[in-house]
Amino acid sequence: MDEALRILSETGRWRARNVKYWAGSWNRIREQLPTFTTEDFQTREDGPANPYLKAVVRQPLNVTEKAIPVGVVSFSYTLAQHLTVGEKCLEGLKSIGVETANIDCEVGLTQLGEWMNLRFYLPDPYNWTPPDKHPIRLRLECTNSVDGSSR
């Protein structure tokens, strides 16, 4: 069984928004990743939709939440889900022979989850300790924002 996620003391900022970090297995990290949809950008359901922009909407994380808009994008925008970005990273690591079954992960998310900083730490054989004795741990790190501002 996977261990519980650990809340890290690391914090960050993205576009004046706080970023909170967690660490754990990919199975636990992926549970934290919200999903998003693109929907008509309008002020009321019965009102006209903006003909140039779509709203990016975070879907509820649990039964007590409601969907919430987090950004606007053009009609040509293709939404990249955080989960898909993570899965593609893992596919890439596997394709070059990295064992990913027990890979250590960290994720940073803004409060609404619209921005993500994802890190996959490679297994011990990829680590290196230089002559100064300060170990270096190789990682794959990526960012994603569902409004297209961090690609």
C-alpha positions in Angstrom: 0.0 0.0 0.0 1.2 3.5 -0.8 2.2 5.7 2.0 0.2 8.9 2.6 1.2 12.1 1.0 3.5 14.3 2.9 3.0 18.1 3.0 6.3 19.8 2.3 7.5 22.9 4.0 8.5 24.3 0.5 6.2 27.0 -0.7 6.2 29.0 -3.9 4.4 31.7 -5.8 3.0 31.8 -9.3 1.3 34.9 -10.6 0.9 36.2 -7.0 -0.8 33.0 -6.0 0.5 30.6 -3.3 1.8 27.2 -4.3 1.7 24.3 -1.8 3.8 21.2 -2.3 3.2 17.5 -1.5 5.5 14.5 -1.9 4.7 10.8 -2.3 4.1 8.1 -4.8 2.7 8.8 -8.3 -0.5 7.0 -7.3 -1.0 9.4 -4.3 0.1 12.5 -6.3 -2.3 11.8 -9.1 -5.2 11.8 -6.6 -4.4 15.4 -5.9 -4.6 16.6 -9.5 -7.8 18.4 -10.4 -9.4 18.0 -13.8 -10.5 20.9 -16.1 -12.9 21.5 -18.9 -13.4 24.3 -21.4 -16.8 25.8 -21.5 -18.7 28.8 -22.9 -17.4 32.1 -21.5 -20.6 33.8 -20.4 -22.1 35.6 -17.4 -25.4 33.7 -17.3 -26.6 30.3 -18.6 -29.2 32.0 -20.7 -26.9 34.8 -21.8 -24.7 35.0 -24.9 -21.3 33.3 -24.9 -18.2 35.3 -25.8 -17.5 34.4 -29.5 -13.7 34.7 -29.0 -12.9 33.1 -25.7 -13.7 29.9 -23.7 -13.6 29.6 -19.9 -11.3 27.0 -18.3 -13.3 25.4 -15.4 -11.9 23.3 -12.6 -14.2 20.4 -11.9 -15.2 19.7 -8.3 -12.7 17.7 -6.3 -15.4 16.3 -3.9 -19.2 16.3 -3.5 -19.2 19.5 -1.5 -17.5 21.6 -4.2 -18.9 23.2 -7.3 -17.1 23.8 -10.6 -15.1 27.1 -10.6 -13.7 29.0 -13.6 -9.9 29.6 -13.4 -9.0 31.2 -16.7 -9.9 32.0 -20.3 -8.4 30.7 -23.5 -9.0 31.0 -27.3 -11.0 28.6 -29.3 -7.8 27.2 -30.8 -6.4 26.3 -27.3 -5.9 22.6 -26.5 -6.3 21.8 -22.8 -3.4 19.8 -21.3 -4.7 18.1 -18.2 -2.1 17.9 -15.3 -2.7 14.1 -15.1 -1.9 13.7 -18.8 1.3 15.7 -18.5 2.4 13.5 -15.6 1.6 10.3 -17.5 3.5 11.5 -20.6 6.5 12.2 -18.4 6.4 8.7 -17.0 6.0 7.2 -20.5 9.1 9.1 -21.5 11.1 7.9 -18.6 10.0 4.3 -19.2 10.9 4.6 -22.9 14.6 5.2 -21.9 14.7 2.4 -19.4 14.0 4.2 -16.1 12.2 2.0 -13.6 9.2 4.1 -12.6 7.2 1.7 -10.4 8.4 3.2 -7.1 9.6 6.6 -8.3 9.5 9.5 -5.8 7.3 12.4 -6.8 6.5 15.9 -5.7 3.8 18.3 -6.9 3.2 21.9 -6.3 -0.3 23.3 -7.0 -1.9 26.7 -6.7 -5.0 26.9 -4.5 -7.3 26.4 -7.4 -5.0 23.9 -9.1 -4.7 25.9 -12.3 -0.8 25.8 -12.2 1.3 22.7 -11.4 5.0 22.0 -10.8 5.6 18.3 -11.0 8.9 16.5 -10.2 9.9 12.9 -10.7 13.1 11.9 -8.9 15.0 9.2 -10.8 16.1 6.1 -8.9 19.4 5.8 -7.0 21.5 4.5 -10.0 21.1 8.0 -11.6 22.3 9.9 -8.5 25.9 11.2 -8.4 28.1 12.4 -5.6 30.8 14.8 -6.9 34.2 15.3 -5.2 32.7 18.0 -2.9 30.5 15.3 -1.3 27.2 17.1 -2.0 25.0 14.5 -3.7 23.1 15.3 -6.8 19.7 13.7 -7.4 18.5 13.7 -11.0 14.9 14.6 -11.6 12.5 15.4 -14.4 10.6 18.6 -13.6 7.8 20.2 -15.5 5.2 22.9 -15.1 1.8 23.1 -16.6 -1.0 25.7 -16.4 -4.4 25.0 -17.8 -4.6 28.5 -19.3 -1.6 28.0 -21.5 0.7 30.5 -19.7 3.2 27.8 -18.5 4.0 25.3 -21.2 
